[in-house]
Amino acid sequence: MLPLPSRPALWLVFPGLILVWVYAALYISDAAIRGHWVAAMSNAALFLLFSCGLAALSAAIEGSRDRSGKLGDLAVVRSSWHIAAQRLWPSLLAGATVQTVGTLFLASAAFGAPGRPPWELPVAYVAIVFFHASLGYALGRFLPAIAAIPLSMLSSYGWLGFTWSVPYFPLRHLAGPALASCCGPASELNPLAVWAPIAFSIPAGVLLLALVALNPPVGRAERARVGRRRARAAMAVASGLVACLAVVTACSLFLARNVGAFAYQDRPESELECSGQRPRICLFPEQLASSDPRPVLAAAFSRLEAAGMPLFMAVNAGVGDSNPTDAIAVVAVGIRSSEAELIHAAASAYTAPLTGIDCGATDYRPWLRAYGILSAWLELEASKGVVAPERVRAGVARDTLDDLDHLQARPLGEQREWIRSALESLKRCEAVSPDDAP
Amino acid sequence: MRWWLAAHKALVVLVLVFGTSATALATARLNLALPALSGSMPFAPVPLVAVLATLATVIVAAGLSSGDEAIVRAAARNAHALNAAYLFGAFAVVGLTSAMALPLGVPVEHAWLLLRDTAGCLALLVVGRTLALGRYSATVPTGYLLASSIFGRTSGGLPAWWAWPLQRGEEADLPVLILSAAAAVVLLVECGRRGRAIALGGQR
């Protein structure tokens, strides 16, 4: 057993933990992960940037020590696998520790949430860290230390960062950080996005270690030392290993081919918990865990019905698209949403068909002006008696407020007519002015 | 001299630096997403040119250190002068590649960006060698690139004045020029010291 104080992993683990803590404090929003196991643990994929870099750097230093000690040239009693394991475990453990601490730190925001922690995510993280440790060790064994140590950092960060820069999506799911794109309450992890990095990282790491264990004689002097026949055989096996690496990469890309840009998919509607009749409101268990937002939503829809808007018969939490014709509304309800957020979600259900509408090359400004008035009016009506109108108006642009006041100066019947006709006109890409007669 | 060049793998380094520079010029518009702890985004777009200039510097560092250090120290020649010439030669290869790429349609700004980033990285390599970091000397330019990516943004998301690998504009020219000039002075001083030592040894 090599003395622990001389292992670089021991000294690198502390800066790694500090970086993870700073990164989590700066960028990971508590609101996005609170009360949701999958969201909390998948966001920890961002910490791979530190845990993998640490594992690769530490393993490269270990590998370069073996190289400078001419380990590959010596006749040793222990097997190559035993030596590699002895060298790699601190790097792997340090990387896994940093990743696990980061994951637990985020997972603490989900304690008490319904469902189970997704155990497959930590497995994927450890597999990815293993691949980076193997890559670093291979670089350390094959290249001079002066090149291997910086290249281990560049290749680790480059692989994780490069995959975000290319428009070929399966590649990003092999690297791992793309898992951080998962999940809202209405979505779940795509299993292929979790298994693709595992299917790539473990075999690729093992193949890299096999290549190191083989120690192929690349240089002329090495080929002369081992003999031409043995050198040729070793090179043939090494070529086979490289070919296997290519096959593993191709198979993993094939596995991730249908995942798309993000690592999530819609949750099955069978998981929805429904209550009420007019409207029937269905939400996911995470959205109901802290307090039931369904009465607030039902009341908001009732107020909008009283204001002359058509009543939705069914309200879903983010599964499918809003369809006022079929009286189905899709609302974006977060976990532990405030009353104001729930009312905003209810009002937005009417304007959802206008989101992302393509009106060609027309001037969008009049359209956006009418859209602003429509949204603000709906939100004010939905929040009557619950949220102070000043609070709602505070979130509206100044120009839109002037138009809104102009509209609200009219009799209530005319306002409702204008809103209904504006909704239809905007769907047809026709802008309406608050001065237009309904 | 021929032995010295062969021992320092000059030909291999020359070909690799040429290949890296050509790739950098061909992909100069691309950015690589690296982690960031400053600014407003968890990832900072780092120009690929800066990453490839760092890679070229690592290759040069590997070539420089590939000779037998004990023999080099005991050599009658001024090894520091040879090392300096090696560094300037590598930079000249990058310059030559850039000059060759201009008639092929590569914009002057991209060629200048590559030259500037290579000069900065080679200067940082000199810093690493001067600090006697040995086999860790090439981690200085690599570490600087990663530190720029992680900490080199202002709260507005713009690159900080010192984080020249992130900058594409002229504002980064001055810090790199100062750094390169300082590295050149260090190299010249080292050459002069070694030359004096050899001369004194010869008198004895």
Interface residues (C-beta under 8 A of the other chain):
Chain A: L19 V22 Y23 L26 Y27 L46 L49 F50 S64 L143 P144 A145 I146 A147 I149 P150 L151 M153 L154 Y157 G158 G161 F162 W164 S165
Chain B: L30 N31 L32 A33 L34 P35 L37 P42 F43 V46 V51 T54 L55 V58 I59 A61 A62 S65 S66 G134 R135 Y136 S137 A138 T139 P141 T142 G143 L146 I150
